[in-house]
Amino acid sequence: MLKSSQWLDDLEIGPDCDEKFVDCNNTPEFARLGAAISGVSNMVGNYKVARSNPAWHAILYIVGGELDLVTQNGHYTVNNCHLVTLPAGKPFIMELKADHLDMAWFHLKQGHQWNRLIKDRPDIEFCEVTQQVYHSLSLVYFEPRPVWRKPVFSRLENYITTSLSPVDARSQESQRIWQLQQELEKRLHFNWTVSAMAEITNYSSPHLHRLFQQQYGKSPMQHLIHLRIERAKYLLTHTDWTLEQIGEQVGYSDVFNFSKRFKKSTEMAPGRYRKTNTQLNAI
């Protein structure tokens, strides 16, 4: 670990990095958060920030890519779905060593409500609302009308408060399963195998099977089928897509296989399910 004399101030931001800054002059509601400045950043190429004695607390919500982080507590590689907390007065170095980094971040003033919540927090922790914070802050940045910003800001404030509130830490296993489920739901059309799922979680296939049985009472593939059928139900009810199109969206390239699987899971053919539920929604 670096000695106190080796912590230096540094700032390197390459030409391919994109940062959208939100400041209190343009968004006065941020004064309530004690946020002097915040932003949404999409970093590519050269990016490094080092502070020997920062005057503000910093919190970072990582939604994509990887961040290399060094603090007095250790050296970390931080990826998506994680919150980074950097207290005022504590040195740090963060640097992009992967192909990209996407994050939302806030500089919070000392002496505000956050002092108590930020004190003694771990440098990095799993966070389920990184995407919500990232997209909410993006909406605030692009919305010039205060009356339209107000509901978005209220949600953003709740996300930040919730993420910084003391909670029981998720086990590493449940965190990885949660992250895997997010990937499954984003790409239901992908030709998933248990091996591909296990690779994402860095667990063996048998261990992944045991975790799914414990958490969902299903095997990984059974849980995937459940997610696919639930998405198919929604699309049948709320779109006019053909059965072929819906089947492809949820991972069945053959409409016969899709219909067979859907009927096995729901005891109803997809066409009949659509007709019945569309009529119910119309009442």
Disulfide bonds with the S-S distance in Angstrom:
none
